[in-house]
Amino acid sequence: MTRKAKTVSPQKVLITKEQYIEDIKVRWQIHQYEINKLGEDLNKVAQTVAPYVQKIMDYSVSKYQELRDRYVTIK
């Protein structure tokens, strides 16, 4: 014999229009805070990575110029 669980519908919990508007305002404040923190973190990443990118660019340019000078044909 198998038992079947009774299905019970959850009670509806409704909030007022004013509570809903306040909730939206709070969520927007949280969103703005998180976006600002993301911007700060991305700035830190950019500042940390920038010297390495510059080093790679300098190396690439110097190697390109070295190879170009080596293989330039004189007319």
TITIVO-438338 format. One line per field, with one value per residue: x, y, z of N, C-alpha, C, O, CB in turn; residue number from 1. Coordinates in steps of 0.001 Angstrom, whole numbers, plus 500000, padded with zeros to 6 digits. Glycine has a CB too. Layout:
n_x	X,...
n_y	Y,...
n_z	Z,...
ca_x	X,...
ca_y	Y,...
ca_z	Z,...
c_x	X,...
c_y	Y,...
c_z	Z,...
o_x	X,...
o_y	Y,...
o_z	Z,...
cb_x	X,...
cb_y	Y,...
cb_z	Z,...
pos	NUM,...
***
This chain:
n_x	500836,500647,501254,499792,500844,499233,498321,498939,497988,499984,499628,498468,500521,500274,501554,501318,500778,502432,504408,505498,506577,508505,510122,511116,512635,514585,515811,516848,518715,520493,521332,522641,524727,526126,526895,528583,530615,531524,532567,534701,536264,536879,538417,540627,541582,542283,544334,546177,546787,547665,550530,551666,550473,551490,554170,554130,553276,555434,557504,556511,556457,559180,560260,558944,559976,562638,562585,561537,563567,565585,564743,564295,564446,566950,566630
n_y	498824,502150,505377,508516,511817,514612,517339,520592,523814,526729,529453,532575,535313,538528,541719,545182,547930,550056,548766,547201,549146,550249,548015,547748,550107,549602,547344,548524,550271,548399,547213,549409,549805,547376,547534,549766,548728,546704,548266,549478,547201,546374,548537,548209,545779,546559,548409,546700,544920,546496,547234,544780,544330,546514,545824,543524,544674,546415,544531,543085,545057,545697,543231,542927,545119,544378,541989,543025,544776,542946,541485,543251,544180,545559,548047
n_z	500000,499078,500256,499729,499643,500997,499033,499641,499186,499207,501510,500422,500494,500564,499823,500570,498280,498958,500497,498517,496797,498514,498829,496235,496119,498074,496976,494674,495803,496862,494493,493270,495117,494851,492144,492241,493886,492203,490127,491517,492062,489439,488607,490304,489322,486715,487291,488435,486378,484276,484204,483401,480928,479549,479562,477969,475568,474999,474681,472484,470470,470313,469468,467025,465608,465578,464061,461690,460915,460479,458281,456220,452899,450885,448530
ca_x	500000,501420,500572,499921,500896,498223,498846,498398,498408,500519,498786,498899,500995,500288,502041,500615,501453,503490,505481,506100,507394,509661,510966,511811,513634,515681,516525,517605,519876,521421,521880,523595,525885,526882,527504,529719,531691,532051,533414,535939,537054,537393,539513,541788,542102,542934,545587,547102,547148,548218,551982,551967,550050,552471,555397,553886,553249,556805,558231,556002,556911,560633,560521,558478,560953,563852,562354,561366,564889,566377,564271,564028,565295,567473,566320
ca_y	500000,503391,506553,509727,513024,515602,518563,521760,525033,527696,530618,533753,536403,539710,542936,546365,548679,550844,547825,546801,550266,550312,546875,548104,551121,548940,546509,549420,550726,547262,547094,550502,549509,546273,548031,550608,547833,546057,549259,549594,545987,546392,549517,547577,544786,547292,548961,545591,544262,547466,547121,543559,544556,547432,545052,542674,545539,546857,543373,542775,546095,545578,542042,543209,545999,543582,541098,543846,545262,541816,540956,544307,544050,546851,548237
ca_z	500000,499023,500809,498931,500459,500671,498458,500331,498502,500156,501746,499683,501331,499727,500461,500086,497218,499598,500841,497249,496343,499413,498485,494990,496451,498789,496005,493796,496568,496914,493139,493084,495962,494237,490910,492644,494351,491002,489473,492296,491842,488063,488589,490933,488365,485624,487798,488681,485119,483329,483985,482660,479543,478970,479359,476801,474386,474727,474169,471147,469543,470100,468662,465671,464965,465387,462916,460491,460521,460040,457007,455242,451721,450424,447106
c_x	500886,500580,500801,499910,499795,498900,498135,498899,498908,499564,499344,499309,501137,500825,501299,501431,502627,504682,506229,507029,508645,510643,511771,512916,514844,516491,517362,518849,520933,522102,522950,524871,526763,527570,528705,530894,532328,532985,534739,536846,537653,538521,540775,542422,542864,544282,546629,547639,547889,549732,552370,551592,551045,553779,555277,553905,554656,557628,557809,556494,558402,560957,560077,559491,562251,563713,562212,562722,565754,565999,563911,564991,565714,567224,567385
c_y	501246,504542,507743,510922,513971,516826,519736,522989,526029,528861,531792,534827,537605,540890,544116,547035,549472,549959,547397,547906,550400,549179,547170,549117,550498,548078,547359,549940,549625,547104,548166,550267,548439,546722,548920,549765,547101,547007,549433,548391,545969,547408,548927,546551,545493,547853,547869,545014,545204,547354,545874,543696,545471,546704,544158,543509,545992,545719,543068,543787,545941,544350,542241,544072,545246,542665,541880,544327,544137,541392,542017,544126,545440,546941,549031
c_z	500000,499544,499891,499873,500029,500066,499102,499594,499545,500331,500957,500686,500411,500521,499844,498984,497791,499978,499576,496735,497210,499115,497222,495270,497148,497832,495059,494516,496649,495562,492909,493890,495306,492951,491228,493111,493164,490267,490190,492058,490439,487913,489199,490001,487250,486072,488029,487375,484170,483145,483180,481192,478848,478667,478124,475526,474011,474127,472732,470120,469268,469249,467219,464931,464670,464166,461617,459993,459963,458629,455966,454090,451278,448943,446444
o_x	501778,499379,501891,499078,499482,499937,496908,500102,498332,498799,500558,498556,502041,500580,500739,502610,503691,505833,507452,508142,509733,511857,512964,514014,515988,517721,518465,519917,522127,523311,524036,525972,527983,528709,529732,532041,533543,534066,535787,538053,538811,539476,541871,543646,543963,545261,547824,548814,548668,550190,553298,552318,551405,554410,556214,554483,555030,558369,558652,556901,558838,561840,560745,559827,562879,564623,562702,562997,566566,566866,563293,566194,564918,567562,567302
o_y	501372,504645,507929,511020,514102,517279,519840,523168,526158,529208,531964,535192,537659,541030,544033,546740,549546,550358,547254,547626,550642,549378,546874,549003,550835,548085,546963,550040,549893,546887,547867,550506,548585,546332,548835,550053,546907,546610,549526,548545,545589,547169,549122,546462,545077,547785,548095,544662,544741,547378,545918,543228,545240,546945,544051,543098,545957,545928,542822,543411,546044,544415,541784,543802,545459,542581,541456,544293,544364,540978,541707,543944,546379,546031,549295
o_z	500839,499298,499350,500775,498845,500552,499098,499408,500626,499430,500851,501588,499577,501719,498751,498789,497176,499802,499584,496290,496687,499150,497154,494724,496842,497876,494681,493913,496519,495494,492413,493395,495219,492693,490556,492772,493135,489833,489551,491874,490268,487175,488673,489902,486883,485329,487839,487285,483337,482003,482372,480315,477694,477638,477332,474519,472838,473167,471870,469021,468121,468394,466293,463778,463633,463341,460571,458793,459066,457859,454948,454282,451298,448186,445245
cb_x	499046,501899,501074,498778,502273,497400,498677,498814,497238,501887,498703,497773,502358,498885,503596,500345,500462,502941,504908,505002,506581,509203,510112,510815,513015,515137,515538,516721,519453,520680,520750,522958,525429,525952,526471,529303,531140,530904,532698,535622,536189,536264,539112,541386,540946,542028,545339,546410,545899,547878,552701,551236,548625,552729,555709,552537,552352,557473,557994,554473,556612,561376,559816,557105,561240,564153,561105,560437,565590,566210,563088,564166,564563,568995,564982
cb_y	499995,503682,506869,509834,513708,515986,518584,521790,525642,528198,530955,534270,536048,540013,543091,547357,549628,551559,546581,546483,551572,550243,545610,548675,552206,548081,545656,550603,551163,545950,547219,551837,549044,545084,548809,551576,546803,545604,550588,549727,544738,546712,550795,546910,543927,548432,549726,544493,543723,548854,547098,542372,545163,548614,544200,541933,546761,547375,542146,542740,547501,545494,540831,543903,547224,542747,540249,545049,545914,540655,540102,545733,543293,547018,548917
cb_z	501215,497586,502249,497870,500353,501925,496919,501849,497662,499700,503261,498734,502063,499183,500295,501243,496505,500848,501579,496201,496368,500884,498294,493950,497340,499949,495203,493328,497982,497309,492079,493485,497367,493944,490069,493754,495383,490074,489396,493795,492060,487071,489345,492254,487768,485124,489094,489492,484436,483782,485325,483276,479489,479921,480605,476937,474634,476018,475070,471154,470109,471456,469261,465702,465854,466652,463147,460777,461711,460998,457248,455874,450572,450749,446916
pos	1,2,3,4,5,6,7,8,9,10,11,12,13,14,15,16,17,18,19,20,21,22,23,24,25,26,27,28,29,30,31,32,33,34,35,36,37,38,39,40,41,42,43,44,45,46,47,48,49,50,51,52,53,54,55,56,57,58,59,60,61,62,63,64,65,66,67,68,69,70,71,72,73,74,75
***
